[in-house]
């Protein structure tokens, strides 16, 4: 048995422990954590992040800013793109510098096995088990901060065992995970607002009014200080620069490495959080962080690799994990900006899951895309078929064809005559994005 198989086997075994009935409660993970000697009470200062879109990007900015200031930063995110270990990043050791490291296989196996042993076969979800394991790991390594991403919702998410975060962040909320959170925006916002805690500042990203009212009410009930995007802080582009302004004044900063106007808003939310927590941070921390931030599969341009080699010569190949209507709007806006600065035929290679609003995701692309090439999401039982994605695209008045996978799609596109090399965007699912990075030979470390 290889070490890689060891963690995979443990994770597979945890699936068998899934409760027959999921009750909205933190009782299972709280019980497990108590058996693990309550590591949630031994963590470095926690910044807790919920929302529908932008959670991972905000965390990427927070990490870049904090590390540029010399801090050691633990990070917990989900899902992973290529391998499970991406979900758990351990901050650099005290007295050293750097970007930390992904959890290694030996320590991952050890902590998963310990969680399995103390859980004793009790019903528990996979996410609860791996969250408990991550918390145990983070508590055993000193760091300056832990950036903690909610998995689903907020109030009853396994990460919400943190009683006293130093800040709670809620990125823009929209309709997603409808099978779990419902189709009512206020109800979804109420679940996300469940991470707000008394006496910890709540940083609220750009929200629709019904969602914002719910969050304001929850913060007022808990007497949590609240800072609201568009009111207490703002951002805009000016002459190719990123301008941020808040209660402390104005910052004239370089444009972020991550593409898209929505990334300005994600960066602003991270900056507002850190200026609230550490008002004396120098401007250089934000300047450096904006230029070093990395977050794979978020409008990432693939500049080398197998998939680019099989694509049309001179084309642009972009990858994004967007999968819901808000993600489609953000991605289409980036594509529109790219088109304005350098017109090319735009091809969208798209695979989606049955749980997602595929029509809502595709709709913003209708005026931009010459063709949708529909593919299945590899290895996912919940994938829509290529035929179904293509039919949905046609229902939105888009030209569509089908392919067996991303490689076949790129090969077919490469066989055509292109007066101007196309701009190819692969999107629709984070699971698809992970497979694309794997096929292309990209690594995440």
C-alpha positions in Angstrom: 0.0 0.0 0.0 1.5 3.4 -1.0 1.3 6.4 1.3 -1.0 8.1 -1.2 -3.4 5.1 -1.0 -3.3 5.3 2.8 -5.0 8.7 3.0 -7.4 7.8 0.1 -8.4 4.6 1.9 -9.1 6.5 5.2 -11.2 9.1 3.4 -13.1 6.3 1.6 -13.8 4.6 4.9 -15.2 7.8 6.3 -17.9 7.8 3.7 -19.4 4.7 5.2 -20.0 6.6 8.5 -22.3 9.1 6.8 -25.5 9.5 9.0 -28.7 8.0 7.6 -30.4 11.3 8.4 -28.6 14.7 8.4 -29.9 16.9 11.2 -28.9 20.5 11.2 -26.6 20.4 14.2 -22.9 20.7 15.1 -23.2 18.0 17.7 -21.3 15.3 15.7 -18.2 17.4 15.1 -18.3 18.9 18.6 -18.4 15.4 20.1 -15.4 14.3 18.0 -13.4 17.5 18.9 -14.1 16.9 22.6 -12.6 13.4 22.2 -9.6 15.0 20.5 -9.0 17.3 23.5 -10.8 20.3 22.0 -8.2 21.6 19.5 -10.6 24.3 18.3 -9.8 26.1 21.5 -6.0 26.0 20.8 -5.9 27.6 17.4 -4.2 30.8 16.3 -6.5 33.8 15.6 -9.1 32.7 13.1 -10.6 34.7 10.2 -13.7 32.8 9.2 -15.0 33.2 5.6 -18.5 32.3 4.2 -20.4 33.3 1.1 -21.4 32.0 -2.3 -18.7 33.3 -4.6 -15.3 34.7 -3.9 -14.5 32.9 -0.7 -11.3 31.2 -2.0 -10.1 34.4 -3.7 -10.6 36.5 -0.6 -8.6 33.9 1.4 -5.9 34.0 -1.3 -5.6 37.7 -0.9 -5.6 37.5 2.9 -2.9 35.0 2.8 -0.8 37.0 0.3 -1.1 40.2 2.5 -0.5 38.5 5.8 2.6 36.6 4.4 4.0 39.7 2.8 3.8 41.2 6.4 5.9 38.2 7.7 3.1 36.2 9.3 2.8 32.5 9.4 -0.7 31.5 8.0 -2.6 28.3 8.2 -5.3 27.9 5.5 -8.3 25.5 5.2 -10.2 25.6 1.9 -12.4 23.3 -0.2 -12.8 21.6 -2.5 -9.4 20.6 -3.8 -8.5 20.7 -7.5 -5.9 18.0 -8.0 -5.3 16.3 -4.7 -6.9 16.4 -1.2 -3.8 17.8 0.5 -4.5 21.2 -1.1 -7.2 21.7 1.4 -4.8 22.0 4.4 -1.9 24.5 4.2 0.4 24.7 7.2 2.0 28.1 7.9 5.8 28.4 7.9 7.6 27.6 11.2 8.4 30.4 13.6 11.7 32.1 12.9 11.4 31.3 9.2 9.7 33.0 6.3 7.8 31.8 3.2 4.4 30.6 2.0 4.0 27.5 4.2 3.4 24.1 2.8 0.6 21.7 2.0 0.0 19.0 4.6 2.3 16.0 3.9 1.0 12.5 3.5 2.5 11.1 6.6 1.0 13.7 9.0 -2.3 13.6 7.1 -2.6 9.8 7.5 -1.6 10.1 11.2 -4.3 12.7 12.0 -7.0 11.0 9.9 -6.3 7.7 11.6 -6.5 9.3 15.1 -9.9 10.9 14.2 -11.1 7.5 13.0 -10.0 5.8 16.2 -11.5 8.3 18.6 -14.7 8.6 16.6 -15.2 4.9 17.2 -17.5 4.2 14.2 -20.1 6.9 15.2 -22.1 8.4 12.4 -20.4 11.5 11.0 -20.1 13.2 7.6 -16.9 13.2 5.6 -16.6 17.0 5.8 -17.0 16.9 9.6 -14.3 14.3 9.9 -11.8 16.1 7.7 -12.6 19.5 9.3 -11.9 18.0 12.7 -8.6 16.5 11.4 -7.6 19.9 9.9 -8.3 21.7 13.2 -6.3 19.1 15.1 -3.4 19.7 12.7 -3.6 23.4 12.9 -3.7 23.4 16.7 -0.4 21.4 16.7 1.5 23.9 14.6 2.1 27.5 15.8 1.1 30.2 13.4 -0.1 33.8 13.5 -3.4 33.3 11.7 -5.8 30.6 10.5 -7.9 31.4 7.4 -10.9 29.1 7.6 -13.3 28.7 4.7 -16.9 27.5 5.2 -17.7 24.4 3.3 -21.5 24.9 2.8 -23.8 27.4 4.3 -22.4 28.7 7.6 -24.6 28.3 10.7 -24.4 24.5 10.7 -21.2 24.1 8.7 -18.5 22.0 10.4 -16.2 25.0 10.5 -18.6 26.9 12.7 -17.2 25.3 15.9 -15.0 28.4 16.2 -16.6 30.4 19.1 -14.3 33.5 19.0 -12.9 34.3 15.5 -11.1 37.6 15.2 -13.2 38.5 12.2 -16.0 37.0 10.1 -16.2 37.7 6.4 -19.3 37.1 4.1 -18.6 37.4 0.4 -21.4 38.0 -2.1 -24.4 35.7 -1.5 -26.5 34.3 -4.4 -28.5 31.3 -5.2 -26.4 28.1 -5.1 -26.5 24.7 -3.5 -30.3 25.0 -3.7 -30.8 21.4 -2.7 -29.2 22.1 0.7 -29.8 25.8 1.4 -33.2 26.5 -0.4 -34.1 28.9 -3.1 -34.9 31.9 -0.9 -32.1 34.5 -0.9 -32.9 35.8 2.6 -32.9 32.2 3.9 -29.5 31.5 2.3 -28.1 34.8 3.7 -29.4 33.8 7.2 -27.4 30.6 7.0 -24.2 32.4 5.9 -24.7 35.0 8.6 -24.6 32.2 11.1 -20.8 32.7 11.3 -21.1 36.2 12.7 -20.0 36.2 16.4 -20.4 38.7 19.2 -17.6 41.2 19.5 -15.9 40.1 16.3 -16.0 42.5 13.4 -18.2 41.2 10.5 -16.9 42.3 7.0 -19.7 42.1 4.5 -19.0 42.0 0.8 -21.2 43.5 -2.0 -24.7 42.1 -1.4 -28.2 42.3 -2.8 -30.4 44.4 -0.5 -32.4 41.4 0.9 -29.3 39.5 1.9 -27.6 42.6 3.3 -30.6 43.3 5.6 -30.4 39.8 7.0 -26.7 40.2 7.8 -27.2 43.6 9.3 -29.9 42.3 11.6 -27.8 39.4 12.7 -24.8 41.6 13.5 -27.1 44.0 15.4 -28.6 41.1 17.4 -25.1 39.9 18.4 -23.7 43.4 18.8 -20.9 42.6 16.4 -19.2 45.6 14.7 -20.1 45.5 11.0 -18.3 47.0 8.0 -20.2 47.0 4.7 -18.8 47.1 1.1 -19.9 50.1 -0.8 -20.6 52.0 2.5 -17.6 51.6 4.8 -15.1 50.8 2.2 -15.0 50.8 -1.6 -12.8 50.2 -4.6 -12.5 51.1 -8.3 -10.1 51.1 -11.2 -8.4 54.3 -12.3 -5.8 54.6 -15.0 -4.9 50.9 -14.7 -4.4 51.2 -11.0 -6.5 49.7 -8.1 -7.9 52.4 -5.9 -9.1 51.4 -2.4 -10.7 53.7 0.1 -12.1 53.4 3.6 -12.4 55.1 7.0 -8.6 55.4 7.1 -8.1 57.0 3.7 -7.2 56.1 0.2 -4.7 53.6 -1.2 -3.4 53.8 -4.7 -2.3 50.2 -5.5 -1.2 48.0 -8.4 -3.8 46.1 -10.3 -4.2 42.6 -8.8 -2.6 39.6 -10.5 -6.0 37.8 -10.5 -8.1 38.7 -13.6 -11.4 40.5 -13.4 -13.2 43.4 -11.8 -14.8 41.1 -9.3 -11.2 40.4 -8.1 -10.9 44.1 -7.2 -13.9 43.6 -4.9 -12.4 40.4 -3.4 -9.1 42.2 -2.7 -10.9 45.2 -1.2 -12.8 42.9 1.2 -9.5 41.3 2.3 -7.9 44.8 2.7 -10.8 46.1 4.8 -10.5 43.1 7.1 -6.8 43.5 7.8 -7.1 47.3 8.1 -9.8 46.7 10.7 -7.6 44.2 12.6 -4.2 45.9 12.1 -4.6 49.6 11.3 -0.8 50.1 11.2 -0.1 47.7 8.3 2.1 49.6 5.8 0.8 50.1 2.2 3.7 48.0 1.0 2.0 44.9 2.4 -0.9 45.3 0.1 1.2 46.3 -2.9 3.3 43.1 -2.5 0.3 40.9 -1.9 -1.6 42.1 -4.9 1.4 41.2 -7.1 2.2 37.8 -5.5 -1.4 36.4 -4.9 -2.1 33.1 -6.5 -5.4 31.2 -6.7 -5.5 28.4 -9.4 -8.5 27.9 -11.7 -9.8 31.4 -11.2 -9.6 32.9 -14.7 -6.1 31.3 -14.9 -4.3 31.6 -18.2 -2.6 28.3 -19.1 0.6 29.4 -20.8 2.2 26.0 -21.2 1.4 22.3 -20.9 -0.1 19.4 -22.8 -3.5 21.0 -23.3 -2.0 24.2 -24.7 0.1 22.1 -27.1 -2.9 20.4 -28.6 -4.8 23.8 -28.9 -4.8 26.0 -32.0 -1.4 27.8 -32.5 -1.4 31.3 -31.0 -4.7 30.8 -29.1 -5.4 31.9 -25.5 -6.4 29.1 -23.2 -8.2 30.2 -19.9 -9.5 28.1 -17.0 -12.1 29.0 -14.4 -14.0 27.0 -11.8 -17.1 29.2 -12.0 -20.3 27.1 -12.0 -23.3 29.2 -10.9 -25.1 32.2 -12.4 -23.1 34.8 -10.4 -19.9 33.0 -11.4 -21.0 33.1 -15.0 -21.7 36.8 -14.8 -18.3 37.5 -13.3 -16.5 35.3 -15.9 -18.4 36.7 -18.8 -17.5 40.2 -17.6 -13.8 39.3 -17.7 -14.2 37.7 -21.2 -15.9 40.9 -22.3 -13.0 43.0 -21.0 -10.5 40.8 -22.8 -12.5 41.0 -26.0 -12.5 44.8 -25.8 -8.7 44.9 -25.5 -8.0 42.2 -28.0 -10.9 40.8 -30.1 -10.8 37.0 -30.8 -13.3 34.3 -31.5 -14.4 33.0 -28.1 -15.1 29.3 -27.6 -16.5 28.1 -24.2 -15.7 24.5 -23.3 -18.3 23.7 -20.6 -19.1 20.8 -18.2 -21.5 21.2 -15.3 -23.1 19.2 -12.5 -26.8 18.4 -12.4 -27.1 20.3 -9.1 -26.1 23.6 -10.8 -28.2 26.1 -12.8 -26.5 25.5 -16.1 -28.8 27.9 -18.0 -28.1 30.6 -15.5 -24.4 30.1 -15.8 -24.4 30.1 -19.6 -26.8 33.0 -20.2 -24.3 35.9 -19.6 -22.0 34.4 -22.3 -24.7 34.5 -25.0 -23.5 37.7 -26.7 -19.8 36.8 -26.4 -19.3 33.2 -27.3 -19.2 31.9 -30.9 -19.8 28.3 -29.7 -20.2 26.2 -26.6 -18.4 22.8 -26.7 -20.2 20.7 -24.1 -18.4 18.0 -22.3 -19.1 15.8 -19.3 -17.3 16.4 -16.0 -14.9 13.4 -15.7 -15.3 11.0 -12.9 -18.4 12.7 -11.4 -21.6 10.7 -11.2 -23.6 14.0 -10.8 -22.2 15.3 -14.1 -24.7 16.5 -16.8 -24.2 14.7 -20.0 -22.6 16.6 -22.9 -25.8 16.3 -24.8 -27.8 17.9 -21.9 -25.3 20.8 -21.6 -25.5 21.4 -25.3 -29.3 21.4 -25.3 -29.3 23.9 -22.5 -26.9 26.1 -24.4 -29.1 25.9 -27.5 -32.1 26.9 -25.5 -30.2 30.1 -24.6 -29.7 30.8 -28.4 -26.1 29.6 -28.4 -24.4 27.4 -31.0 -23.3 24.2 -29.3 -21.5 21.0 -30.1 -20.4 18.0 -28.0 -17.2 16.2 -27.2 -16.1 13.3 -25.0 -13.8 15.4 -23.0 -11.6 18.5 -22.9 -8.8 16.9 -24.9 -11.1 15.9 -27.8 -12.7 19.4 -27.6 -9.4 21.1 -28.0 -8.3 18.8 -30.8 -11.4 19.5 -32.8 -11.1 23.2 -32.3 -7.4 23.0 -33.4 -8.5 21.2 -36.7 -10.5 24.3 -37.8 -9.2 27.2 -39.8 -8.8 30.3 -37.6 -8.1 33.7 -39.3 -7.4 34.9 -35.8 -6.4 32.4 -33.1 -9.4 31.9 -30.7 -9.8 32.6 -27.1 -10.8 29.3 -25.4 -12.3 29.3 -22.0 -12.8 26.1 -20.0 -15.4 26.5 -17.2 -18.5 25.2 -15.5 -17.2 23.2 -12.5 -14.3 23.2 -10.0 -14.1 19.4 -10.5 -13.6 19.9 -14.2 -11.0 22.6 -13.5 -9.0 20.2 -11.3 -9.0 17.6 -14.1 -7.8 20.2 -16.6 -4.9 21.2 -14.4 -4.0 17.5 -13.9 -4.2 16.8 -17.7 -2.1 19.9 -18.4 0.6 18.9 -16.0 0.1 21.8 -13.5 1.0 21.3 -9.9 -0.3 23.1 -6.8 2.1 23.4 -3.9 
